């Protein structure tokens, strides 16, 4: 199989199978119709065009697996496939796991690390709340371990939510170790809960797209509401502790314009925001640097960073 990350300009692809993540019929300036697609495998996505609609054999739609013949070209410094032949693949001709991006880390090892953080919580109300979600709810655990943390941008792969949550939790542990003013149990609990709303905000693979709840409510509200719902079923959970925990979840994007209903008002909320932002941006930078030709030094202007990104000597080595 020719993985997308290994494609280079002028390569020719013969009878390879990819997931058609997106398909759109468009009309060019000449008035001629063509198909624009996004193709995907576990290593990434690539733009593709079918200029001659006679090249299509049979019906296929977005989220179908398709056979293609294509020439690899470039357009605006990005790879693009000029498809000369395409038709729908049949079940049994492909392994689905080859087409969904996966975490490079061991999911079970990460989950055991997460359980270790829960075991370290001394505040019994927070510990019981965490155990309800991450130790006793089998459906929640299964979904949490396989879900992505984003549609794109960062950690948009199977296991991405677990990987991101664990990374943020480790950063929060570092902050708590170095700043004794922080309520460590509160911060660690908030870190573990901060993105659980993404399991309702985004559909599972192969879609990994925004749900109606995601579009209408967003993961911050969904997650805070889910935690509050379970707390209301618990006996004698301290009201002040509940409010501080929920505030951390509500404020973890840091700024109103970035989707947070509240800006951080406690040291724990601030620490969680900083950890979440740092991990998200460093992972985004990692994913940018892992794409394209590794010999390319300058990666081009990246809107998120408002800068032209360069491969450092450490990355190149």
N, C-alpha and C positions, 0 to 999 in steps of 0.2 A: 504494500500500500504506500502511495506517495502522500506523506503528511503535508499539510499546508505550510507548516513552518519550514519545510525543506524545499519549497518551490522557489525557483529563481527565474528571472526574466529570460525569455526565449526557450524555456523548457516546453516539451510537448507532453501532454497527459493523454494516455490512451486507456479508455474503459475503466477509469477509476470511479469509486463510489464515494459520494459526500452527502451530508445532510443539507437539504435545501431549507435553510433557516427562514428565508424571506424571498418572496417572488412578487414582481410587479410588472404589469404591462404598461409600457410608456410609449410616447410618440416623439421621435426626434425632430430636429429643425427642418428636415426635408419632408416631414409628414409621414415617414415610414415608421411602422411599429417595431418595437423590440422588447425583449425581456431583460429586466434587471434583477439580479439575485444576490443573496448573500449565502455562500456555501460554508459549511462548518465541519471540522473534525475535532478531535480532542486537543489538538495543538493550536487551534485558533480559527479565524474566519477569513474569507477572502471575497472581494467583490467579483461578480461574474456577469457577463453580458451574452445574450443570444441575439445576434444581429439579424440572422436569417431564420425566421420562424419555421421554415421548412425543415430545419435541423431537428425540430422537436418530433419525438416519436411517442405517441400515446399521451395520455393525460397525467400530469403530476401537479402537485400543489405544494405550498409552503408546509414544512415539517415532513415531507416525504424524503426518502433516500433515493438518490438518482445516480445513474451511470452517466459519465460525461467523457467526451473527447474535447480537448481544448489546448490552445496556445497560451502560455503565460506571457503577459505583456505588462507594461507599467502605465499608469495614468495619474498625473499629479503626484509623482514620487511614491505611489502605492501600487502594489501588485494587483493585477486584474486578469481574469481569465476570459479569453475570447473563445466562447464555446461553439464548436462546429457540429456537435452531436450530443443529444441528451434524451434519456428516457428513464422511466421509473424503475427502481430496483425492486426485486421481489423479496419477501421475507425469507430468511435463510441464506441470502447472498452476502450478508454483512453481519458484523458483530456490533450491536448498539454501543457497547462501551468504548469502541474506537472513535466515537463521534461526539462524545460529551467531554468537555475539558475537565480534568481531574486535578485535585490537589497532589502535589509531589510528595506529601508527607503521609505517614501511616495513620489512617483514621482511628483505628483502635488505640494506638499509642497516644494520640492526642486526647481521645476521650478519657483514657485512664489518668492523664495529667489533669484534665478538668475535674475529675472526681477527687483527685488529691487536693485541689483547692477547696472543694466543698467540705472535705473532711477536716480541713484546717480552720474552718469558721467556728469561733467560740460562742458567738451570740446565737442562742438556741432558736429564736424565732426565725432569723435569717437562714440558719442551717436547715430547719424544717421546711421552709419555703423552697429553698434550692433543691432539697431532696425530692420534694413533690414533683418538680419538673424534670430534673436531670437524672434521677435514680429510680423513680417509681412509675413514671408515665412512659410505657413502652412505645406508644405511638409517637409521642413527642420526641423521645430519644432517637428513634429510627429516622424521623424526618430531619431532626437537628443535625445529625451526623452526615447526612447526604446533601443537605441544601446548600445553595450558593448564598453569598452575601450581597450580590448585586447582579443586575442585568448585564452590566459592563463595568467600566471604570476600574474596580478592584475586586479580587476574590470572586469573580463571576464563574465559578466552576464547582463541580461536585466536591463537597467537603469544605467549601470556601467559608461557610458560616462558622463551622467549628474551628477552622484554622484562624480566622480573624478574631473570633471571640477569645480563643486561648492566648493569642498574641497580645490582645488588648489587656487581658487579665494579668499577664506577666509584666507588662509595662506598669500597670497599676500597682502590682506588688513592689516593683522598684520604687515608685513614688512613695508608697507607704513606708518602705524601709528607710528612706532618706528624709522624710518629713513627718516626724512623730505627731504633728497636729492632726494628721489624717486619721479618721476612723477606718481602720484597715478592713474590718469585716464588712462595713457598709460599702466601701469602695469595691472590694472584690465581688460582692454580691451584685452590685450595679453593673460591673463589667460583664459578668456572666449573663445577666438579663438584658443588656442594653439593646441587642439586635434581634431578640426572639420574634419580634413582630414581622421580620422579613419572611418567615415561613408562611405567613398569610399574604404578605405584600407581593411576593413573587411566586409564580407557579413552579412546579418541579420540572426537571429536564424531561423531554427535550425542549419544552417551551421556554422555561426560565424567563418569563415575561410578566409584566405587571397584571395582577388580577384586578377585578372591580374594586375589591376592598383596598388594594394597594393604590389605585388611582384616586379613590374617594377619601380614604382615611390616612394612609401612609403607615409605615412600620413603627414610627415613634408612638403614635396614638395607640395603635393596635397592641404593641408590647406593653405599654404602661397599663392599658385597660385589662389585659390578660393577667398581669401580675396582681393588680388591684382586686380582680374578681376572686382569685384564689385566696388572697389575704382576708377578704371578707368572710370566707368560709372557715378561717382558722380562729381558734379561741385566744383572746387576750393578746393579739399582736399589737404592740405599742403604736398608738396613732402617730406620734411624732416620728418614729422610725419609718413607718409606712410612707409618710409624706416626704421624708428626706430621700428614701429609695426611689419613689416615683419621680421626684424632682430630678434626680440624676439621669433617669431614663429620658425624661422630657427635654432635658437641656444638653444631651450629649453631642448634638451637632454644633453647639456653641453660639450660633448666631441665628436671629430670626429669619434672615434671608436664606439661610441654609436649611430651613425646615424645622428648627427647634421652636416649639411653642413658648419656651422660656429660655432666657440666657442663664448660664450658671450662677447660682447665688450662694453655693456652699463650696468649701474646698474640695470635697469629694466629687461634686459635679464638675468642677473645673478640671480636676485631675483626670476624670473619665473622658471629658472632651479632648484634652490634650493627647491622651493615649490613643483614643479612637482616630483622631485626625492624623497623628503621626503614623500609625500602622497603615491606614488607608492610603496616605500619600506615598509612603515608601513602597508599598505593594504596587501602586499604580506606576511608579517610576520603574520598578523591577519588571513589570509586564511590558512597558514600553521598550526597555532595553533588551528584553528577550525576544522581541519581534524583529523581522527584517534581517538583512545581511549583517552578520556579526563583524564584518570588516568595515561597515559604515560607522564613521566616528560621530558625525552630527546627525541626530535623529529628526531634526526639523522642529518647527514651532509647535508647542503643546499648550492648548488653551487652558487646561487646568492649572498649569504652572506659570503661564504667561511668559514662557521662555523657550528658547531653542535648546533642546536637551543634548548633551554630549556624553559619549561613553568615556568613563574615567579609565585610567591605566589599570586599575584593579579589575574592573569589569572585563577589559580586553584580554587580560592575562588568564 
